[in-house]
Amino acid sequence: MMYAKRDSWAESCMRGKFFGAIDRAMLRLRNTMAKDGCNAKYSTPVLKTALTKLEQQASLIYTHRCFVLVRHEIESCSTLTHDNVMHNFGGRVYVLSKYGELHNNWTCVYHGGENMWIECGCWKYESEGIPCCHLFYVMKCEHLTEIPPALIMKRWIKSAQIDTCREFIGKGEDTTNEVVEMVRYGSLSAMSNKVYFYTSKSADGYAILMNEFSRWEGICEGLRQKEEETSLKLGSAEQCPPNIVKDPNIVKTKGTQARQGRMSKRRQCHLCRGYGHTKCNCSQRNLHPSRNACVNIPSSSQSYQYSSDKGPSPD
């Protein structure tokens, strides 16, 4: 018994340490995410490279951590040089090599026009999602002041979360109304934080925003009621897709179910079949044959008289 208590105490301690470690890890992740979001919104990195326009655009569109990697690629393009430029099918092919290492060659294909794109043989953009130093070298040779949209992966830009919410809301085919409402709420909350920050700095802005909120509240409430009436008229309940996890259905417990409208049965004593007591405090407990089955019969010289209150008593 002592070992069982000790094991249960050790298991509870280990369980507490496990959940505490999870809470601390989640706290660190939330803190890191909040810090990165603050740096992306309210800080501007210092420009260091000679390609000022490309670096400035990268600082505006990429997140803080991704911009550090992009800036490193811009700095690395200063050690590159091109040996030959070939014109092929309306584009130009650059054969690049590193300074002092002529045996290392990379081939970059440039196509201008409206659908501008640049492709490099190192395949770094396809694997990591950021332009390599060879692509930046071709941009410098072509005197480009902006990074082509084809070389900007939406996953690493600052507005990736807002754009993803908009695309998710725009689809709306394989999702339920509850999921779409949650995404809308998160997107509106993220976009309105900046407005709240600026309006809280002045009394006039605060008053104007409060008046607008009161007006928008009535409009939005009317739209919600109209949509509810439309859904009631249609009478079509949406089916939840299989990839959405929702609350489980409430089912009845095991065992015999009590019938509605039926009175519960009163508790009955197993000895005298009476009500209001049990066999433990029954007055006929000591008179029951099962209680006296193992009682030794006394000799003829002694006789016993049984009482219903105190059990057997001598004459």
Secondary structure, DSSP 8 states (H G I E B T S, - for coil): -HHHHHHHHHHHHHHHHHHHHHHHHHHHHHHHHHHHHHHHHH------SS-HHHHHHHHHHB-HHHHHHHHHHHHHGGGEEEEEEEEETTEEEEEEEETTEEEEEEEEEEE-SSS-EEEETT-HHHHHSS--HHHHHHHHHTT-SS--GGG--GGGBTTHHHHHHHHHHHH-SSS-HHHHHHHHHHHHHHHHHHHHHHHTT-HHHHHHHHHHHHHHHHHHHHHHHHHHHHHHHHT------TT----------SS----TT------B-TTT--BSS-TTS-TTTTTSTTTSTT-----TT--EEEETTTEEEE-
